[in-house]
Amino acid sequence: MSKPTLSLRDLHKGYNLGKPNEVRVLQGASLDVAPGEVVALVAPSGAGKSTLLHIAGLLDTPDQGEVVIAGEAMNGLSDRRRTGVRRGTVGFIYQFHHLLPEFTALENIMLPQLANGVARARTEAQAMALLSRVGVAERATHRPAALSGGEQQRVAFCRALANAPSLLLADEPTGNLDPETSERVFGALMDLVRDTGLAAVIATHNLELAAKMDRQVRLSGGVLEPA
């Protein structure tokens, strides 16, 4: 059996520690995600989904516990090494696309690859291939303002996968879209994930979409349990 792409072990996280208004968000959360597995993370607003994803993606650190990505323990790594893992191993998708408005769809996807030192001709070819896979290749030269909400989010998906990560973390990736567009865009995301075989954790309020993933976990009381 292959090793998990992501292991979260006994994560604890709180804010305003030691103060009267202290908030404990995570209280022993653990999760393993295998290569090729898509896990739905469900929980009400304010339960700590974003905190969990930020810790898993090395944007934040736990007060206690361990994050292991692709077999490498992240605790104690230098900032430079953590940044390298984020850029090369982890892909992020958010509810809002955060595309750079001055660049075209194609250029937005190329930027992460260029930042990693990949040759421009190769980045352009990879970006166009990704756009084709999500059905928006004809919009490659359009800037975000000229794209629909669904098109913008599909471009954001492509950008997250541009550096061929082994782990994808998505925080309500279709939460800002109408139901019909959400369904279509989610299908495009799942096709990308299945084609690449990466591990994915996707936070969503949409239980219908969650049911289409391999497994559901619920964040409740600071711990993760089967949904």
C-alpha positions as CSV (number, residue, x, y, z in Angstrom):
1,M,0.0,0.0,0.0
2,S,1.4,3.4,-1.0
3,K,2.3,6.0,1.7
4,P,-0.2,8.8,2.2
5,T,0.5,12.0,0.3
6,L,-0.7,14.0,3.3
7,S,-0.7,13.0,6.9
8,L,-2.0,15.3,9.6
9,R,-1.2,14.0,13.1
10,D,-2.9,15.2,16.2
11,L,-3.1,18.9,15.2
12,H,-3.9,21.5,17.8
13,K,-4.4,25.2,17.0
14,G,-5.8,28.0,19.1
15,Y,-5.9,31.8,19.0
16,N,-5.5,34.4,21.8
17,L,-3.9,31.6,23.9
18,G,-4.0,32.2,27.6
19,K,-6.5,35.0,27.3
20,P,-10.1,35.1,28.4
21,N,-11.3,35.0,24.8
22,E,-9.1,32.1,23.8
23,V,-10.4,30.0,20.9
24,R,-9.4,26.4,20.4
25,V,-10.0,25.6,16.7
26,L,-8.2,22.3,16.3
27,Q,-8.0,19.8,19.2
28,G,-6.3,16.7,17.9
29,A,-7.3,16.6,14.2
30,S,-5.7,13.7,12.2
31,L,-6.1,12.7,8.6
32,D,-4.4,10.6,6.0
33,V,-5.0,11.2,2.3
34,A,-3.7,8.6,-0.2
35,P,-2.4,9.3,-3.7
36,G,-5.3,9.7,-6.1
37,E,-7.8,10.1,-3.3
38,V,-10.3,13.0,-3.1
39,V,-11.5,13.8,0.4
40,A,-14.4,16.1,1.1
41,L,-14.0,18.3,4.2
42,V,-17.3,19.4,5.5
43,A,-18.1,21.6,8.5
44,P,-20.2,24.6,9.3
45,S,-18.7,28.1,8.9
46,G,-16.3,29.0,11.7
47,A,-15.5,25.4,12.5
48,G,-11.9,25.7,11.4
49,K,-11.8,24.3,7.8
50,S,-9.7,27.1,6.5
51,T,-7.3,26.9,9.5
52,L,-6.9,23.2,8.8
53,L,-6.2,23.7,5.1
54,H,-3.7,26.5,5.9
55,I,-1.8,24.3,8.2
56,A,-1.9,21.3,5.8
57,G,-0.6,23.6,3.0
58,L,2.2,25.2,5.2
59,L,0.6,28.6,5.3
60,D,0.3,28.3,9.1
61,T,1.8,26.2,11.8
62,P,0.1,24.1,14.5
63,D,0.6,24.7,18.2
64,Q,1.0,20.9,18.5
65,G,1.0,18.0,16.1
66,E,2.7,17.1,12.8
67,V,2.2,17.6,9.1
68,V,3.8,15.1,6.7
69,I,3.7,15.7,2.9
70,A,5.0,13.2,0.4
71,G,6.7,11.3,3.2
72,E,8.6,14.3,4.6
73,A,7.9,15.8,8.0
74,M,7.3,19.5,7.8
75,N,8.0,20.3,11.5
76,G,11.2,22.1,12.0
77,L,11.9,22.8,8.3
78,S,13.5,26.2,7.4
79,D,11.2,28.8,5.9
80,R,13.0,28.4,2.6
81,R,12.3,24.7,2.5
82,R,8.7,25.1,3.5
83,T,8.3,27.7,0.7
84,G,9.9,25.2,-1.7
85,V,7.4,22.5,-0.7
86,R,4.4,24.9,-1.1
87,R,5.6,26.0,-4.6
88,G,6.5,22.5,-5.9
89,T,4.3,20.0,-4.1
90,V,1.1,21.8,-3.0
91,G,-1.6,23.4,-5.1
92,F,-4.2,25.8,-3.7
93,I,-7.6,26.8,-4.9
94,Y,-9.8,29.3,-3.0
95,Q,-13.4,30.3,-3.2
96,F,-12.4,33.5,-5.0
97,H,-10.1,33.0,-7.9
98,H,-7.5,35.7,-7.1
99,L,-6.3,35.9,-10.7
100,L,-4.0,38.8,-11.5
101,P,-6.2,41.2,-13.5
102,E,-3.4,42.6,-15.7
103,F,-2.5,39.2,-17.1
104,T,-4.4,37.0,-19.5
105,A,-5.8,33.6,-18.5
106,L,-2.8,31.9,-20.1
107,E,-0.3,34.2,-18.4
108,N,-1.9,33.6,-15.0
109,I,-1.3,29.9,-15.4
110,M,2.2,30.3,-16.7
111,L,3.4,32.5,-13.7
112,P,3.9,29.7,-11.1
113,Q,5.9,27.7,-13.6
114,L,8.0,30.7,-14.6
115,A,8.7,31.4,-10.9
116,N,10.0,27.9,-10.6
117,G,12.4,28.5,-13.4
118,V,10.6,26.5,-16.2
119,A,11.4,27.7,-19.7
120,R,8.8,30.0,-21.2
121,A,8.0,27.8,-24.2
122,R,7.3,24.8,-22.0
123,T,5.2,26.8,-19.5
124,E,3.0,28.1,-22.4
125,A,2.5,24.7,-23.8
126,Q,1.6,23.2,-20.4
127,A,-0.8,26.1,-19.7
128,M,-2.6,25.7,-23.0
129,A,-2.9,22.0,-22.4
130,L,-4.5,22.6,-19.0
131,L,-6.9,25.2,-20.4
132,S,-8.0,22.7,-23.1
133,R,-8.7,20.1,-20.5
134,V,-11.1,22.4,-18.7
135,G,-12.8,23.6,-21.9
136,V,-11.7,27.2,-22.0
137,A,-8.7,27.2,-24.4
138,E,-10.5,29.7,-26.6
139,R,-10.3,32.2,-23.7
140,A,-6.6,32.0,-23.3
141,T,-5.9,35.5,-24.3
142,H,-8.7,37.1,-22.3
143,R,-8.0,38.9,-19.0
144,P,-10.0,37.9,-15.9
145,A,-12.5,40.8,-16.3
146,A,-13.6,39.4,-19.7
147,L,-14.2,35.9,-18.3
148,S,-17.4,34.6,-16.6
149,G,-17.2,33.5,-12.9
150,G,-17.0,29.8,-13.9
151,E,-14.3,30.5,-16.5
152,Q,-12.3,32.4,-13.9
153,Q,-12.5,29.6,-11.5
154,R,-11.5,27.0,-14.1
155,V,-8.4,29.2,-14.9
156,A,-7.6,29.2,-11.2
157,F,-7.8,25.4,-11.1
158,C,-5.3,25.3,-14.0
159,R,-3.0,27.7,-12.2
160,A,-3.1,25.5,-9.0
161,L,-2.0,22.5,-11.1
162,A,0.5,24.2,-13.2
163,N,3.5,23.0,-11.3
164,A,2.2,19.4,-11.2
165,P,1.7,19.2,-7.4
166,S,1.1,15.9,-5.6
167,L,-1.3,17.5,-3.2
168,L,-4.3,19.8,-3.9
169,L,-6.1,21.8,-1.2
170,A,-9.3,23.6,-2.1
171,D,-11.3,25.9,0.1
172,E,-14.9,26.1,-1.1
173,P,-13.8,26.2,-4.7
174,T,-17.3,26.5,-6.1
175,G,-18.9,28.4,-3.2
176,N,-19.1,31.7,-5.2
177,L,-20.9,30.2,-8.2
178,D,-24.5,29.6,-8.9
179,P,-25.6,25.9,-8.6
180,E,-25.6,25.1,-12.4
181,T,-22.1,26.7,-12.9
182,S,-20.9,25.1,-9.7
183,E,-21.8,21.6,-10.9
184,R,-20.1,22.2,-14.2
185,V,-16.9,23.7,-12.7
186,F,-16.7,21.0,-10.1
187,G,-16.9,18.4,-12.8
188,A,-13.9,20.1,-14.5
189,L,-12.0,20.1,-11.3
190,M,-12.6,16.4,-10.7
191,D,-11.6,15.5,-14.2
192,L,-8.3,17.3,-13.6
193,V,-7.7,15.6,-10.3
194,R,-8.5,12.2,-11.7
195,D,-6.3,12.7,-14.8
196,T,-3.3,13.7,-12.7
197,G,-3.8,11.2,-9.8
198,L,-2.9,13.7,-7.1
199,A,-4.3,13.6,-3.6
200,A,-6.9,16.3,-2.8
201,V,-8.7,17.7,0.2
202,I,-11.7,19.8,-0.9
203,A,-13.7,21.9,1.7
204,T,-17.3,22.4,0.7
205,H,-20.7,23.2,2.1
206,N,-22.3,21.5,-0.8
207,L,-23.3,18.0,0.4
208,E,-24.2,16.9,-3.1
209,L,-20.7,17.7,-4.4
210,A,-19.2,16.1,-1.3
211,A,-21.0,12.9,-2.0
212,K,-19.2,12.6,-5.4
213,M,-15.8,12.5,-3.7
214,D,-14.1,9.3,-2.5
215,R,-14.6,10.0,1.2
216,Q,-16.1,12.6,3.5
217,V,-14.7,13.8,6.8
218,R,-16.3,16.3,9.2
219,L,-14.5,18.8,11.3
220,S,-16.4,18.9,14.6
221,G,-15.2,20.0,18.0
222,G,-11.7,20.5,16.7
223,V,-11.3,16.9,15.5
224,L,-11.9,15.1,12.2
225,E,-14.4,12.2,12.0
226,P,-16.1,10.3,9.1
227,A,-19.0,12.2,7.8
